[in-house]
Amino acid sequence: MKKIISSFLDLIYRKRCYICGSSKYSLKMCPKCYAELSYAGFKAQRIIHGVNIYSCAVYEKTLQKLIRGLKYHKQKDLAYYLAKFMYEYFEKLGDERVFQVVPVPLHPKRLKQRKYNHMALVAEEFCKLSGSVPNYELITRVKDTRPQYKLTRNQRMENLSEAFEVNRSKDLKMPVLIIDDICTTGATFEEMIATLQKGGVKEIVCLAASSPNI
C-alpha cells in the first residue's frame, strides 16, 4: 500500500521541465532541452583593462527562457542548469587556476525587491561543480543604479560609475572569476574590473552565460 501511495504522489508531484513542460524526467530542465543549449565559441569576446571577457552563447531561444525563468520568475532550481552550462564552457577554456567566484552583486534595495540574487545561486552551483570558492562579499554594489537595458553604452558607464566597492578585508590575492547572466556592452564587467584592480586584485576573468551580439 505504501508503495502504491508513494508512486501516486510521485506521479502527482513530478517536476515539469520549465522549458517544454514535459514531466517525463521529473526535472526542472529535461535532457532534451538542455541539449538544445550550444556554445558560440571559445575565445574572449572582449578584453577590458587587460581582462578577458567570455560569453558562452547567444542570448536567444532556450537559453533566454532559462535565464528569464531563473531571474524573473523565481525558478530557483534552474540555477543548477545555468551553472552547469557555464562550468562546462569554462572547463573547455583550460584555465586550471583555482578561483574565487564572484557573482555580480545587487544593491540591497534591489535584493529586497527580488528576494534573491539569481547569480549568487548560480555561483553556489558553479562552485559545487568546479571546486572553486564562492565569495559574495569581496565586492558590493553601493549605488542603486537604474536598469541598464534601455541605456546606451555611455549612459551605462555613467550609471555604473562608482557603483561598486571592494571589501579589503577579503582575499585580494586569489584569482577572481566574475560571473553574470548577460553581457551586452560589457559596462558592468568594466566597472567591476576597474574597482577590483584599484582595490589590489590582479588576476581576474569574466564569464557571462550569454550575449546578444556574439
Summary of the structure (lengths in Angstrom):
residues: 214
radius of gyration: 18.4
end to end distance: 55.9
largest distance: 66.4
contacts: 646
relative contact order: 0.17
helix: 39%
strand: 18%
